[in-house]
């Protein structure tokens, strides 16, 4: 994908906010030596294995567009990462994608067992909504619930599973990716904006931006599964092709997949030009998505 060099000032700012997220992710989790010990160990093992922290960062920066201090919404932001992690735990299970490696380490069901993996995912899911509810804003609770339910992430996941080793068209594939991955990314932008008091046209622009970068994110993921290696990705490379997953390279080929991802990012950037407030950081996130290597 396209090469991108991040401005040192923004690189430092994003790194600091990522560190803030990591600090609070660790701080908010139950102590691993508290009962039930194995469950809390598994939760901590999965969450603190690393990661881009892309979803909480989007929320923090969207909240900050109105001049707010991002730390004000650190709990809802962390909730997004807990939800994302729960989805990865369940996604890796033998009954789903049956993966042994995630973020360069054994998956939770391999490190512990399937029962603990299921319950650790459930626990992170439940805890995330406890944190979202603590914001006192029912709108963001509903927003995230819709994004991960049958009309969002879970709906996309079942469509993804049912499409394995079947011929599907580009619109069906777009539906899968927009829901399976894009819905939570879009919601991450929206809840930060909503909590920050952004509404009207600006909120609509950010919503469209979130949807486009969310789809582009998954297309790039599809591409990397084909062209990268296990060590770089931190998960098993080539697994999509091996299992007959519905991916953009499978449906339209690698080059067309790259073109579609780049068009989505260009369109998302164009949308940002309609904003009435400075949004440079969201241009940067668009560039980071299209240029990422893992």
C-alpha positions in Angstrom: 0.0 0.0 0.0 1.0 3.7 -0.2 4.0 4.8 1.9 3.2 7.4 4.5 5.5 9.3 6.9 3.8 10.6 10.0 4.7 14.2 11.1 6.8 13.9 14.3 4.5 16.2 16.3 1.4 14.1 15.5 3.4 10.9 16.0 4.3 12.0 19.5 0.7 13.1 20.2 -0.8 9.8 19.0 1.8 7.8 20.9 1.0 9.7 24.1 -2.7 9.1 23.7 -2.1 5.4 22.9 -0.1 5.2 26.1 -2.9 6.9 28.0 -5.3 4.3 26.6 -3.0 1.4 27.6 -2.6 2.8 31.1 -6.4 3.0 31.6 -7.1 -0.3 30.0 -4.8 -1.9 32.5 -6.1 0.2 35.4 -9.7 -0.5 34.8 -9.4 -4.3 34.5 -10.1 -6.5 37.6 -6.9 -7.5 39.3 -5.7 -10.8 37.9 -5.2 -12.3 41.4 -8.9 -11.6 42.3 -11.6 -14.3 42.1 -12.3 -15.7 39.6 -8.6 -15.7 39.0 -8.5 -17.6 35.7 -11.1 -15.4 34.1 -9.4 -12.2 35.1 -6.1 -13.6 33.9 -7.6 -14.3 30.5 -9.2 -10.9 30.3 -5.9 -9.2 31.1 -3.9 -11.5 28.8 -6.1 -10.7 25.8 -6.4 -6.9 26.4 -2.8 -6.2 27.3 -1.3 -8.2 24.4 -0.8 -5.0 22.5 -2.7 -3.6 19.5 -3.2 -0.4 17.6 -5.9 0.9 20.0 -7.4 2.4 16.8 -11.0 2.6 18.1 -10.4 4.3 21.4 -8.0 6.8 19.7 -10.7 7.7 17.2 -13.1 8.4 20.0 -10.6 10.5 22.0 -9.7 12.6 19.0 -13.4 13.1 18.0 -14.1 14.2 21.5 -11.1 16.6 21.4 -12.4 18.3 18.2 -14.5 20.6 20.4 -11.5 21.6 22.6 -12.3 19.0 25.3 -9.7 17.1 27.3 -9.7 13.5 26.0 -9.1 12.0 29.4 -12.7 13.0 30.2 -14.0 10.1 28.1 -11.3 7.6 28.8 -13.7 5.0 30.2 -16.1 4.9 27.2 -13.0 4.9 24.9 -11.6 1.9 26.8 -15.0 0.2 26.5 -14.6 0.3 22.7 -11.2 -1.6 23.0 -12.7 -4.1 25.4 -15.5 -4.8 22.9 -13.0 -5.1 20.1 -10.9 -7.5 22.1 -13.9 -9.6 23.1 -14.8 -9.9 19.4 -11.2 -11.1 18.6 -11.3 -13.7 21.4 -14.6 -15.1 20.0 -13.5 -14.8 16.4 -10.4 -17.0 17.1 -12.5 -19.8 18.6 -12.5 -23.2 16.8 -16.2 -22.8 16.0 -15.4 -19.5 14.3 -12.1 -18.9 12.5 -10.1 -21.4 14.5 -6.9 -19.4 14.9 -4.0 -20.2 17.1 -2.2 -16.9 17.0 -3.3 -13.3 17.8 -1.0 -10.2 18.3 2.0 -12.5 18.2 0.9 -14.8 21.0 -1.3 -17.9 21.4 -5.0 -17.1 21.2 -6.9 -17.1 24.5 -8.5 -20.6 23.9 -5.0 -21.9 23.2 -3.4 -20.3 26.3 -6.2 -21.2 28.6 -9.1 -23.3 27.1 -12.3 -22.7 25.1 -14.6 -22.3 28.1 -12.4 -19.6 29.6 -12.1 -17.9 26.2 -15.8 -17.7 25.8 -16.4 -16.4 29.3 -13.5 -13.9 29.1 -15.0 -12.5 25.9 -18.4 -12.3 27.6 -16.9 -10.6 30.6 -15.2 -8.0 28.5 -18.5 -7.4 26.6 -20.4 -6.9 29.8 -17.8 -4.7 31.4 -17.7 -2.5 28.4 -21.3 -1.7 28.7 -20.9 -1.0 32.4 -18.2 1.6 31.5 -20.4 3.1 28.7 -23.3 3.4 31.1 -21.1 5.2 33.6 -20.9 8.1 31.1 -24.5 9.0 31.9 -25.3 9.3 28.2 -27.8 6.7 27.1 -27.3 7.7 23.4 -23.8 6.3 23.3 -24.9 3.1 24.9 -27.5 2.6 22.2 -25.0 3.7 19.5 -22.5 0.9 20.5 -25.3 -1.7 21.0 -26.5 -1.1 17.5 -23.0 -1.2 16.1 -22.1 -4.6 17.5 -25.5 -6.3 17.3 -27.4 -8.1 14.5 -27.4 -5.0 12.4 -23.7 -4.4 13.0 -20.7 -6.5 14.0 -22.5 -9.7 14.9 -24.6 -9.6 11.8 -21.5 -9.1 9.6 -19.8 -12.0 11.4 -22.6 -14.5 10.6 -22.7 -13.3 7.0 -19.0 -13.7 6.8 -19.1 -17.3 8.1 -22.0 -18.2 5.8 -20.2 -16.8 2.8 -17.1 -19.1 3.3 -16.3 -21.1 0.1 -19.2 -19.5 -1.7 -19.4 -17.2 -4.7 -20.6 -13.7 -3.6 -20.8 -10.4 -5.4 -19.1 -7.1 -4.5 -22.2 -5.6 -2.8 -22.6 -8.7 -0.6 -19.0 -8.5 0.4 -19.3 -4.7 1.1 -22.3 -5.5 3.4 -20.2 -8.1 5.3 -17.2 -5.8 5.8 -19.2 -2.7 6.5 -20.9 -4.5 9.3 -18.3 -6.9 10.6 -15.5 -4.3 10.9 -16.8 -0.9 9.8 -19.7 -0.6 12.2 -17.7 -0.4 15.4 -15.1 2.0 13.8 -17.9 4.3 12.7 -19.4 4.1 16.2 -16.1 5.0 17.7 -15.9 8.2 15.8 -19.6 9.0 16.6 -19.5 8.4 20.3 -16.5 10.7 20.7 -18.2 13.3 18.7 -21.5 13.0 20.4 -20.0 13.2 23.9 -18.0 16.2 22.7 -21.2 18.0 21.7 -20.8 17.7 17.9 -24.1 17.5 16.0 -25.8 18.3 12.8 -23.8 18.4 9.5 -20.5 17.9 11.3 -21.7 14.7 13.0 -23.0 13.4 9.7 -19.7 14.1 8.0 -17.8 12.3 10.7 -20.3 9.4 10.5 -19.7 9.0 6.8 -15.9 9.3 7.3 -16.0 6.6 9.9 -18.0 4.3 7.6 -15.6 4.7 4.8 -12.4 4.3 6.8 -14.0 1.3 8.5 -14.5 -0.4 5.2 -11.1 0.6 3.9 -9.6 -0.8 7.1 -11.0 -4.3 6.5 -10.1 -4.2 2.8 -6.5 -3.5 3.8 -6.7 -6.4 6.2 -7.8 -8.6 3.4 -4.9 -7.5 1.3 -2.3 -7.9 4.1 -3.5 -11.5 4.7 -2.5 -12.3 1.1 0.8 -10.4 0.8 2.3 -10.2 4.3 3.7 -12.8 6.7 2.7 -14.2 10.0 5.6 -12.5 12.0 4.6 -9.1 10.7 0.9 -9.5 11.1 1.0 -11.2 14.5 -1.6 -13.7 13.3 -1.6 -16.5 10.8 -1.0 -15.1 7.3 -2.9 -16.7 4.4 -5.7 -18.0 6.6 -8.4 -16.2 4.6 -7.5 -18.0 1.4 -7.0 -21.3 3.2 -10.5 -21.2 4.8 -12.3 -19.7 1.7 -13.1 -16.4 3.4 -15.0 -13.8 1.5 -12.4 -11.1 0.8 -11.9 -8.3 -1.6 -8.8 -10.0 -3.2 -10.8 -13.2 -3.7 -13.7 -11.3 -5.4 -12.0 -8.6 -7.4 -8.3 -9.3 -7.2 -5.4 -7.6 -5.3 -4.9 -4.6 -7.6 -8.6 -3.7 -7.7 -8.8 -4.2 -3.9 -6.0 -1.6 -3.5 -7.8 0.8 -5.8 -11.1 0.5 -3.9 -9.4 1.0 -0.5 -7.6 4.1 -1.9 -10.8 5.5 -3.4 -12.6 5.1 0.0 -9.8 6.9 1.8 -9.8 9.7 -0.8 -13.5 10.1 -0.4 -13.3 10.1 3.4 -10.7 12.9 3.1 -12.9 14.8 0.7 -15.8 14.6 3.2 -13.6 16.1 5.9 -13.2 19.3 3.8 -16.9 20.0 4.6 -16.2 20.2 8.3 -16.6 23.5 10.1 -13.8 22.7 12.6 -10.1 21.7 12.1 -9.8 17.9 11.6 -6.2 17.4 10.6 -5.8 14.4 12.8 -8.5 12.5 10.9 -6.7 13.0 7.6 -3.8 11.4 9.4 -5.8 8.4 10.5 -7.0 7.9 6.9 -3.4 7.9 5.8 -2.4 5.5 8.5 -5.1 3.0 7.5 -4.1 2.9 3.8 -0.4 2.6 4.6 -0.5 0.1 7.5 1.6 -3.0 7.3 -0.2 -5.0 10.1 
